[in-house]
Amino acid sequence: MPIYALDDRVPTIHPDAYVHPDAVVIGDVRIGALSSIWPGAVLRGDYGTIVVGERTSIQDGAVVHAVAEFPTVVGSDCVIGHIAHLEGCVIHDRALVGSGSVVLHHAHVHSGATVAAGCVVTNNGVVPENALAVGVPATIKENASNPAMINGGAAIYVENAKRYKGSLRRLD
C-alpha cells in the first residue's frame, strides 16, 4: 500500500486500522484503531494535519486534504462515503458524509448529522447535531438525520475491514 512520508511529515496508523493496498496516505495523517481507508481513497497531509478517529470508514475514491491553517479532523464512528471530498473541516463523532459530497474549509458537521449525497457544505458551514444537509449549497433540515443508521453503517465497515485484513488476496 502506498504510504509516504513527506519531509518530516510521517503518517501514524494504528495497527488495528485497515488501509487498502490501493489507497494512498501521505504526510501528517493519523488514523485511529479499527478505522478503514478503502480503494482509491487519498489522504494527503502534505501542508496540514489529517486526523481520523476510531471505527471510521473513509470509502472508495474519497479525497481528504488539509492546509496549514485548517486541519481536517474526522471523529470516531463516522462514515465518509464514496468519492466524498473533505478539506480543512471538522466532522464530529458519529456523523455521515454521503457519496459525492464536499465539505470545505472551517465547516463543521456535528454528531448525528448527515451530509446527503452530492451536497456541498461551503466554507464556514455548520450542520447541527442530528440535522440533514442537502443541496448545493447545503440547506439544513433540522432533526432529519438518522443517527442509528450512521452507527450501523460505521459498525458494518469495522467488520468489513476485519474481513479484508484477514482474507483479501491479490490474484494476478
C-alpha positions, 0 to 999 in steps of 0.5 A: 500500500502506498504510504509516504512520508513527506519531509518530516511529515510521517503518517501514524496508523494504528495497527488495528486500522485497515488501509487498502493496498490501493489507497494512498496516505501521505504526510501528517495523517493519523488514523485511529484503531479499527478505522478503514481507508478503502480503494482509491481513497487519498489522504494527503497531509502534505501542508496540514494535519489529517486526523481520523478517529476510531471505527471510521470508514473513509470509502472508495475514491474519497479525497481528504486534504488539509492546509496549514491553517485548517486541519481536517479532523474526522471523529470516531464512528463516522462514515465518509462515503464514496468519492466524498471530498473533505478539506480543512473541516471538522466532522464530529463523532458519529456523523455521515458524509454521503457519496459525492459530497464536499465539505470545505474549509472551517465547516463543521458537521456535528454528531448525528448529522448527515451530509446527503449525497452530492451536497456541498457544505461551503466554507464556514458551514455548520450542520447541527447535531442530528440535522440533514444537509442537502443541496448545493449549497447545503440547506439544513433540515433540522432533526432529519438525520438518522443517527442509528443508521450512521452507527450501523453503517460505521459498525458494518465497515469495522467488520468489513475491514476485519474481513479484508485484513484477514482474507483479501488476496491479490490474484494476478 
